[in-house]
Amino acid sequence: NAGVTQTPKFQVLKTGQSMTLQCAQDMNHNSMYWYRQDPGMGLRLIYYSASEGTTDKGEVPNGYNVSRLNKREFSLRLESAAPSQTSVYFCASSIRGNMNTEAFFGQGTRLTVV
Amino acid sequence: AQSVTQLDSQVPVFEEAPVELRCNYSSSVSVYLFWYVQYPNQGLQLLLKYLSGSTLVKGINGFEAEFNKSQTSFHLRKPSVHISDTAEYFCAVSDLLGSNYQLIWGAGTKLIIKP
């Protein structure tokens, strides 16, 4: 059982370039999330999708867009990368967005913008 | 909105010694609390969670945490650590975002095991 799979694992971009981070889960979860992790700041929610067909902004959505392609896949797009977007990005999923919901995480994408 | 404070950014401890990682949250209303662990170069995985009932919660790998409502704390403990416990530990609390509940995260505590 693969769980949550993210691609790519590493990426270096030049300022202004665009890219899409891919995420897929095989647990039939309804909710999916994109976080960024920066040293000393924990995880910050970028966007989430409570269910197929819906997406909503999280704490730090500026500079990003998302697509919930189907129930399995949730992609994150950087249209014009900036050095401030250098971070580790995690995709996560949960059965639904309830208070007691456990989140399952991918292994992360380490992005460097130069 | 909820906030989570992890009081120590790093905790060094000798192997086989006990350890406590501290976590405080902001609201005294009903909350669900979580501890996640992140091993080097990996994603996060659930260590334990408090939903209701007994205030002492046991998790994987010998960890436990105690929910203290009056002190709004959820500290993580282990009586004897091993080198394999080297990781970063995150405390999180559920909070309402829109019409769904999301996790609000602490900044993390790095557990450093000294041989």
Chai-1 contact restraints between the chains, C-beta under 6 A:
chainA,res_idxA,chainB,res_idxB,connection_type,confidence,min_distance_angstrom,max_distance_angstrom,comment,restraint_id
A,G40,B,A107,contact,1.0,0.0,6.0,A-B,restraint_1
A,M41,B,A107,contact,1.0,0.0,6.0,A-B,restraint_2
A,G42,B,W105,contact,1.0,0.0,6.0,A-B,restraint_3
A,G42,B,G106,contact,1.0,0.0,6.0,A-B,restraint_4
A,G42,B,A107,contact,1.0,0.0,6.0,A-B,restraint_5
A,G42,B,G108,contact,1.0,0.0,6.0,A-B,restraint_6
A,L43,B,W105,contact,1.0,0.0,6.0,A-B,restraint_7
A,A50,B,N100,contact,1.0,0.0,6.0,A-B,restraint_8
A,D56,B,G98,contact,1.0,0.0,6.0,A-B,restraint_9
A,F90,B,G43,contact,1.0,0.0,6.0,A-B,restraint_10
A,G97,B,N100,contact,1.0,0.0,6.0,A-B,restraint_11
A,G97,B,Y101,contact,1.0,0.0,6.0,A-B,restraint_12
A,N98,B,Y101,contact,1.0,0.0,6.0,A-B,restraint_13
A,M99,B,Y32,contact,1.0,0.0,6.0,A-B,restraint_14
A,M99,B,S94,contact,1.0,0.0,6.0,A-B,restraint_15
A,M99,B,Y101,contact,1.0,0.0,6.0,A-B,restraint_16
A,N100,B,Y32,contact,1.0,0.0,6.0,A-B,restraint_17
A,N100,B,L51,contact,1.0,0.0,6.0,A-B,restraint_18
A,E102,B,L46,contact,1.0,0.0,6.0,A-B,restraint_19
A,F105,B,G43,contact,1.0,0.0,6.0,A-B,restraint_20
A,F105,B,L44,contact,1.0,0.0,6.0,A-B,restraint_21
A,G106,B,G43,contact,1.0,0.0,6.0,A-B,restraint_22
A,Q107,B,Q42,contact,1.0,0.0,6.0,A-B,restraint_23
A,Q107,B,G43,contact,1.0,0.0,6.0,A-B,restraint_24
A,G108,B,G43,contact,1.0,0.0,6.0,A-B,restraint_25
